[in-house]
Amino acid sequence: MENEGILYLCATPIGNLEDMTFRAVRILQEVDLIAAEDTRNSVKLLGHFDIHTPMTSYHEYNKIEKGKKLVAKLKEGKNIALITDAGTPGISDPGEELVKMCYEENVCVRVLPGACAAVSALTLSGLSTRRFAFEAFLPKDKKEREDILKTLERETRTIVLYEAPHRLLRTLRELEERLGDRKVTVCRELTKRYETVYVSSLQGAYAYYENHTPRGECVLVIEGVNYEMLKEEERQQWEKLSIKDHMLHYEKQGLVSKEAMKKVAKDRGVSKRDIYKVLLQEKEL
């Protein structure tokens, strides 16, 4: 609707205030309301840039109730900027819920790009940036954490995790036990005065931070498992089965013999003709 407002997702600095964009300052000055994750933190930022726009809190514990109120204001024609404590709204914070509500009510959403700790750490890591998996903070719930770690064991993409300094050692040890001693880059205090980038392995990083107490929020960028090595492991697992049992595995899933044969050939890294020959010989025997 023409008279409805716009929700602006406004990225803010993750440390260095000079990373604030001109556009972000202008929008924050022009909107009718700023929804902030923590108004106590945001008031310092707004004061630095001489921004006097009214502010309200929007966080994990009021995201549904307050979200409805914000959407109602947007539909009345008010323009609202959403900011998080640091970085880009919607990345590891409740902003995604408000965006979803806006789309459900056909409210316009615009993004103001800027700082993001995950992307900054990835580009600094020296690891592959072509494909990556962002996991934010690992879950605190034991079962959920176990499930995530299990999926990461076979993750071929570069992995990006957030971690608090007092939990860093525990997480590094846990990752090394589950993923093996992979390459890791630990980024701390990104864009701040004491920014550090430590390139090592999971085992090496654990040994280092055991003797150097980490301070400040950390981003871990971890090497993905080698794709070719993973495929070779899978092939070796399949080869423990006979061709007949391998075929039966897929036929039980409802595949016809021709399709099952194709899958078996792919799993074993051979041609469909090779599988057919083996099955034919077994049949003749």
JOFENVEN-V698187 format. One record per residue. N is the residue number from 1. SS is DSSP state (h for helix, s for strand, l for the rest). PHI is phi in whole degrees, 0 to 359 (999 if undefined). BURIAL is 1 if it has 16 or more other C-alpha atoms within 10 Angstrom, else 0. Layout:
n:ss:phi:burial
N:SS:PHI:BURIAL
N:SS:PHI:BURIAL
This chain:
n:ss:phi:burial
1:l:999:0
2:l:297:0
3:l:271:0
4:l:279:1
5:l:277:1
6:s:237:1
7:s:266:1
8:s:256:1
9:s:270:1
10:s:254:1
11:l:290:1
12:s:237:1
13:l:302:1
14:l:264:1
15:l:182:1
16:l:278:0
17:h:295:0
18:h:290:0
19:h:277:0
20:l:291:1
21:l:274:1
22:h:301:0
23:h:295:0
24:h:298:1
25:h:299:1
26:h:297:0
27:h:296:1
28:h:296:1
29:h:283:1
30:h:269:1
31:l:292:1
32:l:278:1
33:s:206:1
34:s:246:1
35:s:261:1
36:s:242:1
37:l:298:1
38:l:218:0
39:h:298:1
40:h:294:0
41:h:284:0
42:h:291:1
43:h:298:0
44:h:292:0
45:h:297:1
46:h:296:1
47:h:296:0
48:h:298:0
49:l:259:0
50:l:56:0
51:l:256:1
52:l:241:0
53:l:293:0
54:l:305:0
55:s:230:1
56:s:223:0
57:s:272:1
58:l:216:1
59:l:218:1
60:l:303:0
61:l:269:0
62:l:230:0
63:h:299:1
64:h:278:1
65:h:299:0
66:h:290:1
67:h:302:1
68:h:297:0
69:h:293:0
70:h:293:1
71:h:296:1
72:h:299:1
73:h:295:1
74:h:298:1
75:h:290:1
76:l:280:0
77:l:109:1
78:l:280:1
79:l:264:1
80:s:232:1
81:s:253:1
82:s:257:1
83:s:231:1
84:l:255:1
85:l:300:1
86:l:195:1
87:s:94:1
88:l:264:1
89:l:301:1
90:l:96:1
91:l:261:0
92:l:59:0
93:l:205:0
94:l:288:1
95:h:305:1
96:h:300:0
97:h:293:0
98:h:292:1
99:h:298:1
100:h:300:0
101:h:299:1
102:h:297:1
103:h:294:0
104:h:295:0
105:l:256:0
106:l:58:0
107:l:268:1
108:s:290:1
109:s:236:1
110:s:232:0
111:s:249:0
112:s:247:1
113:l:299:1
114:l:182:1
115:l:297:1
116:l:210:1
117:h:299:1
118:h:297:1
119:h:291:0
120:h:300:0
121:h:293:1
122:h:300:1
123:h:290:0
124:h:276:0
125:l:291:1
126:l:81:0
127:l:259:1
128:l:300:1
129:l:252:0
130:l:295:0
131:l:223:0
132:s:212:1
133:s:243:1
134:s:263:1
135:s:250:0
136:s:54:1
137:s:274:0
138:l:297:1
139:l:300:0
140:l:280:0
141:l:299:0
142:h:301:0
143:h:292:0
144:h:296:0
145:h:297:0
146:h:299:0
147:h:297:0
148:h:294:0
149:h:299:1
150:h:297:0
151:h:290:0
152:h:289:1
153:l:302:0
154:l:246:0
155:l:284:1
156:l:273:1
157:l:279:1
158:s:296:1
159:s:254:1
160:s:242:1
161:s:233:1
162:s:260:1
163:s:205:1
164:l:281:1
165:h:301:1
166:h:286:0
167:h:250:0
168:h:300:1
169:h:300:1
170:h:300:0
171:h:291:1
172:h:298:1
173:h:295:1
174:h:297:0
175:h:294:1
176:h:294:1
177:h:294:0
178:h:268:0
179:h:258:1
180:l:88:0
181:l:276:1
182:l:278:1
183:s:295:1
184:s:214:1
185:s:240:1
186:s:256:1
187:s:254:1
188:s:235:1
189:l:52:1
190:l:305:1
191:l:71:1
192:l:267:0
193:l:302:0
194:l:255:0
195:l:302:0
196:s:226:0
197:s:233:1
198:s:249:1
199:s:260:1
200:s:198:1
201:s:244:1
202:h:300:1
203:h:292:1
204:h:294:1
205:h:294:1
206:h:298:1
207:h:298:0
208:h:293:0
209:h:283:0
210:h:291:0
211:h:250:0
212:l:229:0
213:l:303:0
214:l:287:1
215:l:229:0
216:l:86:1
217:l:297:1
218:s:242:1
219:s:238:1
220:s:256:1
221:s:244:1
222:s:243:1
223:l:298:1
224:l:283:1
225:l:291:1
226:l:297:0
227:h:298:0
228:h:295:0
229:h:296:0
230:h:297:0
231:h:296:0
232:h:294:0
233:h:298:0
234:h:296:0
235:h:299:0
236:h:296:0
237:h:295:0
238:h:294:1
239:l:291:0
240:l:287:0
241:l:269:0
242:l:288:0
243:h:302:1
244:h:297:0
245:h:292:0
246:h:296:1
247:h:298:1
248:h:299:1
249:h:305:0
250:h:276:1
251:h:294:1
252:l:294:0
253:l:275:0
254:l:101:0
255:l:281:0
256:l:286:0
257:h:304:0
258:h:297:0
259:h:288:0
260:h:297:1
261:h:298:1
262:h:296:1
263:h:293:1
264:h:298:1
265:h:298:1
266:h:294:0
267:h:300:1
268:h:265:1
269:l:71:0
270:l:232:0
271:l:275:0
272:h:297:1
273:h:296:0
274:h:298:0
275:h:294:1
276:h:299:1
277:h:298:0
278:h:297:0
279:h:297:1
280:h:293:0
281:h:295:0
282:h:295:0
283:h:292:0
284:h:292:0
285:l:289:0
